[in-house]
């Protein structure tokens, strides 16, 4: 059994700093460098150089050199102390002198995505190891937040009215849907650099990414009721939109989307004056199935989440109660069996639910 960075003392023996590092060791150091960069402890050039060295490092000593001048309390023991715990002083001093320059991109080790808006916040957590980064999309841009210290970084400018955010499973790219100017913008999470905006059309309202990270699906509500509600698939490898998938000719007032854990089906929720419907879409063919009507009246679909086993989708909705309490709203969560399309008994939540998440 090969000892990891945290096991160096237990392993014993000379030359521990020259033991081979694993992918997990490199990822922990990259997470620490990201934290230091967001907090202003590293310049952009320094960050790029050190990330490049981390990806090319082969031993604990090489990794330790990359965080030797960063306070341990900032990056955490996993990223610095554990890597240096068993390295001999002379090896550590030598490692600190071998800083070079090599630009490269890195993978975010742990990411939590949050879309925070003044009128409809939605939270999509992805629990990961210590040092996670939370991204918040708001009118001032996409802001990275270090969850370990709750420190906000510099906002990354995107569009004017962001509505949703989703991050690829490898953590490299965040996709932000924006009502104005009706685009989806990819942002490289390591550098904070926005890519070319992808034109969607009407009002991009919700976005979800397949588990394999190959496709980002954006729900597009027609602007001012002109045209059908659609889903636009975007190939993440090239950031090119595919053929739109028509969901409904009914004018949508709100929408949400979630993809099953196996990636085979996207469930699109649309709220309209005639009620709320859930439409399954086969991701392999882009073919929509029969819409499932889960509510009448004047509901608003606010969020959807699917259980880890893929058997049940939970849809959060709200609807104004006419004649009983003007201006008041009732909120429900409705379970839908994905195999049969049958909706279960609504769960009364109260007021207006804005987000939903299921623990793994």
PEHUQUI-V638405 format. One record per pair of residues at least 12 apart in sequence whose C-alpha atoms are under 8 Angstrom apart, sorted by the first residue. I is the first residue (numbers start at 1). J is the second residue. D is the distance in Angstrom with one decimal. If there is no record, write none. Layout:
I | J | D
I | J | D
This chain:
4 | 21 | 7.4
4 | 22 | 7.7
4 | 25 | 7.8
5 | 21 | 7.6
5 | 25 | 7.0
5 | 60 | 7.0
5 | 82 | 5.7
5 | 83 | 5.0
5 | 84 | 7.8
5 | 85 | 7.8
6 | 78 | 7.6
6 | 82 | 4.8
6 | 83 | 6.7
6 | 85 | 7.5
8 | 85 | 6.8
8 | 86 | 5.2
9 | 85 | 6.9
9 | 86 | 5.3
15 | 87 | 7.3
15 | 88 | 7.2
16 | 60 | 7.8
16 | 86 | 6.2
16 | 87 | 5.7
16 | 88 | 7.5
17 | 59 | 6.7
17 | 60 | 5.1
17 | 61 | 4.6
17 | 84 | 7.7
17 | 86 | 6.8
17 | 87 | 4.5
17 | 88 | 6.9
17 | 91 | 6.7
17 | 92 | 7.8
18 | 59 | 5.2
18 | 60 | 6.0
18 | 61 | 6.0
19 | 59 | 5.4
19 | 60 | 6.1
20 | 58 | 5.6
20 | 59 | 4.5
20 | 60 | 6.5
21 | 57 | 7.5
21 | 58 | 5.5
21 | 59 | 4.8
21 | 60 | 5.5
22 | 58 | 7.8
25 | 83 | 8.0
26 | 54 | 5.8
26 | 55 | 6.4
26 | 57 | 7.5
26 | 63 | 7.1
27 | 107 | 7.5
27 | 108 | 7.8
27 | 109 | 6.0
28 | 78 | 6.8
28 | 79 | 5.3
28 | 109 | 7.1
29 | 54 | 7.0
29 | 63 | 7.0
29 | 66 | 7.8
29 | 67 | 7.4
29 | 79 | 5.0
29 | 80 | 7.3
30 | 51 | 6.1
30 | 54 | 6.7
30 | 106 | 7.0
30 | 107 | 7.7
30 | 108 | 7.5
30 | 109 | 7.6
31 | 79 | 7.4
31 | 108 | 6.5
31 | 109 | 6.0
31 | 110 | 7.8
31 | 131 | 6.4
31 | 132 | 7.9
32 | 67 | 7.6
32 | 75 | 4.8
32 | 76 | 7.4
32 | 79 | 5.6
32 | 80 | 7.8
32 | 131 | 7.2
33 | 47 | 6.7
33 | 50 | 7.6
33 | 51 | 7.2
33 | 67 | 7.2
33 | 75 | 7.6
34 | 47 | 7.5
34 | 190 | 7.3
35 | 74 | 7.7
35 | 75 | 6.4
35 | 131 | 7.5
35 | 146 | 6.7
36 | 70 | 7.4
36 | 74 | 7.4
36 | 75 | 6.9
38 | 144 | 7.7
38 | 146 | 7.9
38 | 152 | 7.8
38 | 153 | 5.2
38 | 154 | 7.4
39 | 151 | 7.4
39 | 153 | 6.5
41 | 70 | 7.7
44 | 191 | 7.8
45 | 103 | 7.9
48 | 102 | 7.2
48 | 103 | 4.9
48 | 104 | 5.9
48 | 105 | 7.0
49 | 100 | 7.3
49 | 101 | 4.8
49 | 102 | 4.7
49 | 103 | 4.8
49 | 104 | 7.0
50 | 66 | 6.1
50 | 101 | 7.2
50 | 102 | 7.3
50 | 103 | 7.8
51 | 103 | 7.3
51 | 104 | 6.3
51 | 105 | 6.8
51 | 106 | 6.3
52 | 101 | 7.7
52 | 102 | 5.1
52 | 103 | 5.2
52 | 104 | 4.5
52 | 105 | 6.8
52 | 106 | 7.6
53 | 66 | 7.8
53 | 100 | 7.7
53 | 101 | 7.4
53 | 102 | 6.3
54 | 66 | 7.3
55 | 106 | 7.5
60 | 83 | 6.2
60 | 84 | 7.5
60 | 87 | 7.9
61 | 83 | 7.9
61 | 84 | 7.5
61 | 87 | 6.9
61 | 91 | 6.9
61 | 92 | 6.5
61 | 95 | 5.7
62 | 95 | 5.9
63 | 83 | 7.3
64 | 80 | 6.6
64 | 83 | 5.7
64 | 84 | 5.7
64 | 92 | 7.5
64 | 95 | 7.1
64 | 96 | 7.8
65 | 92 | 7.2
65 | 95 | 5.0
65 | 96 | 4.6
65 | 97 | 7.7
65 | 98 | 7.4
65 | 99 | 7.2
66 | 96 | 7.6
66 | 99 | 7.4
67 | 79 | 7.7
67 | 80 | 6.0
68 | 80 | 7.3
68 | 96 | 6.7
75 | 131 | 7.6
76 | 131 | 7.7
105 | 190 | 6.6
105 | 191 | 7.7
106 | 172 | 7.4
106 | 190 | 6.1
107 | 170 | 6.6
107 | 171 | 5.9
107 | 172 | 5.4
107 | 190 | 6.9
108 | 170 | 7.3
108 | 171 | 5.0
108 | 172 | 6.2
108 | 189 | 7.2
108 | 190 | 6.7
109 | 128 | 7.9
109 | 129 | 7.9
109 | 132 | 7.3
109 | 171 | 7.0
110 | 126 | 8.0
110 | 127 | 7.7
110 | 128 | 5.2
110 | 129 | 6.2
110 | 130 | 7.7
110 | 131 | 6.9
110 | 132 | 4.5
110 | 133 | 6.3
110 | 171 | 7.3
111 | 126 | 6.4
111 | 127 | 7.7
111 | 128 | 7.0
111 | 132 | 5.3
111 | 133 | 5.0
111 | 134 | 6.0
111 | 135 | 7.9
111 | 167 | 8.0
111 | 171 | 6.4
112 | 124 | 7.1
112 | 125 | 5.1
112 | 126 | 5.0
112 | 127 | 7.0
112 | 132 | 6.8
112 | 133 | 6.0
112 | 134 | 4.6
112 | 135 | 6.6
113 | 125 | 6.0
113 | 126 | 7.2
113 | 134 | 5.6
113 | 135 | 5.2
113 | 136 | 7.0
113 | 165 | 6.8
113 | 166 | 6.4
113 | 167 | 6.6
114 | 134 | 6.7
114 | 135 | 5.7
114 | 136 | 5.1
114 | 137 | 7.0
114 | 165 | 6.7
115 | 135 | 7.7
115 | 136 | 5.5
115 | 137 | 5.1
115 | 138 | 7.3
115 | 163 | 6.9
115 | 164 | 5.1
115 | 165 | 5.4
116 | 136 | 5.9
116 | 137 | 5.7
116 | 138 | 5.8
116 | 164 | 7.9
117 | 137 | 7.4
117 | 138 | 5.6
117 | 139 | 7.6
117 | 162 | 7.5
117 | 163 | 6.9
120 | 302 | 7.7
120 | 354 | 5.8
121 | 354 | 6.1
121 | 355 | 6.8
122 | 164 | 7.7
122 | 303 | 7.5
122 | 354 | 6.1
122 | 355 | 4.6
122 | 356 | 7.4
123 | 355 | 6.0
123 | 356 | 7.1
123 | 357 | 7.2
124 | 356 | 7.8
124 | 357 | 6.3
125 | 357 | 7.3
130 | 148 | 7.0
131 | 146 | 6.9
131 | 147 | 6.6
131 | 148 | 5.6
132 | 146 | 6.4
132 | 147 | 5.7
132 | 148 | 7.0
133 | 145 | 5.6
133 | 146 | 4.8
133 | 147 | 5.7
134 | 146 | 6.4
134 | 147 | 6.5
137 | 162 | 6.4
137 | 163 | 7.8
137 | 164 | 7.3
137 | 165 | 6.8
137 | 176 | 7.5
138 | 161 | 7.3
138 | 162 | 6.1
139 | 159 | 7.6
139 | 160 | 5.6
139 | 161 | 5.7
139 | 162 | 6.5
140 | 155 | 6.8
140 | 157 | 6.7
140 | 158 | 8.0
140 | 160 | 7.6
141 | 155 | 5.3
141 | 156 | 5.1
141 | 157 | 4.4
141 | 158 | 5.3
141 | 159 | 7.1
141 | 160 | 7.9
142 | 155 | 5.3
142 | 156 | 4.9
142 | 157 | 6.5
142 | 158 | 7.0
143 | 155 | 4.2
143 | 156 | 6.1
156 | 192 | 6.5
156 | 193 | 7.6
156 | 194 | 7.6
157 | 194 | 7.9
158 | 185 | 7.2
158 | 194 | 7.3
159 | 178 | 6.0
159 | 180 | 6.3
159 | 181 | 6.6
160 | 178 | 7.1
160 | 179 | 7.7
160 | 180 | 5.7
160 | 181 | 7.3
161 | 178 | 5.4
161 | 179 | 5.4
161 | 180 | 5.5
162 | 176 | 6.6
162 | 177 | 5.7
162 | 178 | 4.0
162 | 179 | 6.1
162 | 180 | 7.5
163 | 176 | 7.5
163 | 177 | 5.7
163 | 178 | 5.5
163 | 179 | 6.5
163 | 204 | 7.3
163 | 205 | 5.7
163 | 206 | 6.7
164 | 176 | 5.9
164 | 177 | 5.2
164 | 178 | 7.3
164 | 205 | 6.7
164 | 206 | 5.5
164 | 207 | 6.2
165 | 177 | 6.3
165 | 206 | 7.9
165 | 207 | 6.6
166 | 207 | 6.4
166 | 208 | 5.9
166 | 209 | 6.6
167 | 209 | 7.3
168 | 209 | 6.5
168 | 213 | 5.3
169 | 211 | 6.5
169 | 212 | 7.1
169 | 213 | 5.8
170 | 213 | 7.5
171 | 189 | 7.2
172 | 188 | 5.9
172 | 189 | 5.5
172 | 190 | 6.8
173 | 186 | 6.3
173 | 187 | 5.5
173 | 188 | 4.7
173 | 189 | 5.5
174 | 186 | 5.7
174 | 187 | 5.1
174 | 188 | 6.6
174 | 189 | 6.5
175 | 187 | 6.3
175 | 216 | 7.9
176 | 207 | 7.9
177 | 204 | 5.7
177 | 205 | 6.7
177 | 206 | 6.8
177 | 207 | 6.7
177 | 218 | 7.5
178 | 203 | 7.5
178 | 204 | 5.9
178 | 205 | 7.5
179 | 202 | 7.6
179 | 203 | 4.8
179 | 204 | 5.4
179 | 205 | 6.9
180 | 203 | 7.5
182 | 199 | 6.4
182 | 200 | 5.8
182 | 201 | 5.5
182 | 202 | 5.9
182 | 203 | 5.6
182 | 204 | 5.9
183 | 197 | 5.9
183 | 198 | 5.2
183 | 199 | 4.6
183 | 200 | 5.1
183 | 201 | 7.2
183 | 204 | 6.8
184 | 197 | 5.8
184 | 198 | 5.0
184 | 199 | 6.6
184 | 200 | 6.8
184 | 204 | 7.6
185 | 197 | 4.5
185 | 198 | 6.0
186 | 239 | 7.9
198 | 239 | 7.2
198 | 240 | 7.2
198 | 241 | 7.4
200 | 220 | 7.2
200 | 232 | 7.1
200 | 241 | 7.7
201 | 220 | 7.1
201 | 222 | 7.6
201 | 223 | 8.0
202 | 220 | 6.0
202 | 221 | 5.9
202 | 222 | 4.6
202 | 223 | 4.4
203 | 220 | 5.3
203 | 221 | 5.0
203 | 222 | 6.0
203 | 223 | 5.7
204 | 218 | 6.4
204 | 219 | 5.8
204 | 220 | 4.4
204 | 221 | 6.4
205 | 218 | 7.2
205 | 219 | 5.6
205 | 220 | 5.9
205 | 221 | 6.7
205 | 254 | 7.3
205 | 255 | 6.3
205 | 256 | 7.3
206 | 218 | 5.7
206 | 219 | 5.2
206 | 220 | 7.6
206 | 255 | 6.5
206 | 256 | 5.3
206 | 257 | 6.2
207 | 219 | 6.3
207 | 256 | 7.6
207 | 257 | 6.4
208 | 257 | 6.3
208 | 258 | 6.0
208 | 259 | 6.9
209 | 259 | 7.4
210 | 259 | 6.4
210 | 263 | 5.5
211 | 261 | 6.5
211 | 262 | 7.1
211 | 263 | 5.8
212 | 263 | 7.5
213 | 236 | 7.2
214 | 235 | 6.0
214 | 236 | 5.4
214 | 237 | 6.7
215 | 233 | 6.3
215 | 234 | 5.4
215 | 235 | 4.8
215 | 236 | 5.5
216 | 233 | 5.7
216 | 234 | 5.0
216 | 235 | 6.6
216 | 236 | 6.6
217 | 231 | 6.3
217 | 232 | 5.6
217 | 233 | 4.5
217 | 234 | 6.3
218 | 231 | 5.4
218 | 232 | 5.1
218 | 233 | 6.5
218 | 234 | 7.9
219 | 231 | 4.5
219 | 232 | 6.5
219 | 255 | 6.9
219 | 256 | 7.2
219 | 257 | 7.2
219 | 268 | 7.6
220 | 232 | 7.1
221 | 251 | 7.6
221 | 252 | 5.9
221 | 253 | 7.5
221 | 254 | 7.5
221 | 255 | 7.7
222 | 251 | 7.2
222 | 252 | 7.4
225 | 251 | 5.4
225 | 252 | 7.6
226 | 251 | 7.9
227 | 249 | 6.9
227 | 251 | 7.7
228 | 246 | 6.5
228 | 247 | 7.2
228 | 248 | 5.6
228 | 249 | 4.4
228 | 250 | 6.6
228 | 251 | 6.7
229 | 246 | 6.2
229 | 247 | 5.5
229 | 248 | 5.3
229 | 249 | 6.3
229 | 250 | 7.2
229 | 251 | 6.9
229 | 252 | 6.4
230 | 244 | 6.1
230 | 245 | 5.3
230 | 246 | 4.5
230 | 247 | 5.2
230 | 248 | 7.2
231 | 244 | 5.7
231 | 245 | 5.0
231 | 246 | 6.6
231 | 247 | 7.0
232 | 244 | 4.8
232 | 245 | 6.4
245 | 286 | 6.5
245 | 287 | 7.3
245 | 288 | 7.4
246 | 288 | 7.6
247 | 279 | 7.1
247 | 288 | 6.8
250 | 272 | 7.1
251 | 272 | 6.4
252 | 270 | 6.0
252 | 271 | 5.7
252 | 272 | 4.8
252 | 273 | 8.0
253 | 270 | 7.3
253 | 271 | 5.5
253 | 272 | 5.2
253 | 273 | 7.7
253 | 300 | 7.0
254 | 270 | 5.7
254 | 271 | 5.1
254 | 272 | 7.2
254 | 300 | 6.0
254 | 301 | 5.7
254 | 302 | 6.9
255 | 268 | 7.2
255 | 269 | 5.3
255 | 270 | 4.4
255 | 271 | 6.2
255 | 300 | 8.0
255 | 301 | 5.7
255 | 302 | 6.6
255 | 303 | 7.6
256 | 268 | 5.9
256 | 269 | 5.1
256 | 270 | 6.7
256 | 301 | 6.7
256 | 302 | 6.4
256 | 303 | 5.3
256 | 304 | 6.1
257 | 269 | 6.1
257 | 303 | 7.4
257 | 304 | 6.3
258 | 304 | 6.2
258 | 305 | 6.1
258 | 306 | 6.9
259 | 306 | 7.4
260 | 306 | 6.4
260 | 308 | 8.0
260 | 310 | 5.5
261 | 306 | 7.9
261 | 308 | 6.3
261 | 309 | 7.2
261 | 310 | 6.0
262 | 310 | 7.6
263 | 283 | 7.2
264 | 282 | 6.0
264 | 283 | 5.5
264 | 284 | 6.7
265 | 280 | 6.3
265 | 281 | 5.4
265 | 282 | 4.8
265 | 283 | 5.5
266 | 280 | 5.7
266 | 281 | 5.0
266 | 282 | 6.6
266 | 283 | 6.5
267 | 279 | 5.6
267 | 280 | 4.6
267 | 281 | 6.2
268 | 280 | 6.4
268 | 281 | 7.5
269 | 301 | 6.4
269 | 303 | 7.9
269 | 304 | 7.4
269 | 315 | 7.8
270 | 300 | 7.8
270 | 301 | 6.0
271 | 298 | 7.9
271 | 299 | 6.0
271 | 300 | 4.8
271 | 301 | 4.9
272 | 298 | 6.7
272 | 299 | 6.8
272 | 300 | 7.0
273 | 297 | 6.6
273 | 298 | 4.9
273 | 299 | 7.1
274 | 296 | 6.1
274 | 297 | 6.1
274 | 298 | 6.5
275 | 293 | 7.2
275 | 294 | 7.4
275 | 295 | 5.2
275 | 296 | 4.1
275 | 297 | 5.5
275 | 298 | 5.8
275 | 299 | 5.8
276 | 293 | 6.0
276 | 294 | 5.7
276 | 295 | 5.2
276 | 296 | 6.7
276 | 299 | 6.2
276 | 300 | 7.1
276 | 301 | 6.5
277 | 291 | 5.9
277 | 292 | 5.2
277 | 293 | 4.4
277 | 294 | 5.7
277 | 295 | 7.4
278 | 291 | 5.5
278 | 292 | 4.9
278 | 293 | 6.5
278 | 294 | 7.3
279 | 291 | 4.4
279 | 292 | 6.1
292 | 341 | 6.5
292 | 342 | 7.8
294 | 334 | 7.5
294 | 343 | 6.5
297 | 319 | 7.4
298 | 319 | 5.6
298 | 320 | 6.7
299 | 317 | 6.3
299 | 318 | 5.3
299 | 319 | 4.1
299 | 320 | 7.1
300 | 317 | 5.4
300 | 318 | 5.2
300 | 319 | 6.1
301 | 315 | 7.3
301 | 316 | 6.2
301 | 317 | 4.5
301 | 318 | 6.8
302 | 315 | 7.6
302 | 316 | 5.5
302 | 317 | 5.4
302 | 318 | 7.4
302 | 353 | 7.0
302 | 354 | 5.6
302 | 355 | 6.7
303 | 315 | 5.8
303 | 316 | 5.1
303 | 317 | 7.3
303 | 354 | 6.6
303 | 355 | 5.4
303 | 356 | 6.0
304 | 316 | 6.2
304 | 355 | 7.8
304 | 356 | 6.4
305 | 356 | 6.2
305 | 357 | 5.9
305 | 358 | 6.7
306 | 358 | 7.3
307 | 358 | 6.4
307 | 360 | 7.8
308 | 360 | 6.2
310 | 338 | 7.2
311 | 337 | 6.0
311 | 338 | 5.4
311 | 339 | 6.7
312 | 335 | 6.4
312 | 336 | 5.6
312 | 337 | 4.7
312 | 338 | 5.4
313 | 335 | 5.7
313 | 336 | 5.1
313 | 337 | 6.5
313 | 338 | 6.5
314 | 333 | 6.3
314 | 334 | 5.5
314 | 335 | 4.5
314 | 336 | 6.3
315 | 333 | 5.4
315 | 334 | 5.2
315 | 335 | 6.5
315 | 336 | 7.8
315 | 356 | 7.9
316 | 331 | 7.3
316 | 332 | 5.9
316 | 333 | 4.4
316 | 334 | 6.5
316 | 353 | 6.2
316 | 354 | 7.4
316 | 355 | 7.2
316 | 356 | 6.9
317 | 331 | 5.8
317 | 332 | 5.5
317 | 333 | 6.3
317 | 334 | 7.8
317 | 352 | 7.4
317 | 353 | 6.7
318 | 330 | 5.5
318 | 331 | 4.3
318 | 332 | 6.3
318 | 351 | 7.3
318 | 352 | 5.4
318 | 353 | 6.8
319 | 331 | 6.7
328 | 351 | 7.3
329 | 350 | 7.6
329 | 351 | 5.1
329 | 352 | 6.3
330 | 348 | 7.7
330 | 349 | 7.4
330 | 350 | 5.1
330 | 351 | 4.6
330 | 352 | 6.2
331 | 348 | 6.1
331 | 349 | 5.1
331 | 350 | 4.7
331 | 351 | 5.0
331 | 352 | 4.8
331 | 353 | 5.8
332 | 346 | 5.9
332 | 347 | 5.2
332 | 348 | 4.5
332 | 349 | 5.1
332 | 350 | 6.9
332 | 353 | 7.5
333 | 346 | 5.7
333 | 347 | 5.0
333 | 348 | 6.7
333 | 349 | 6.9
334 | 346 | 4.6
334 | 347 | 6.2
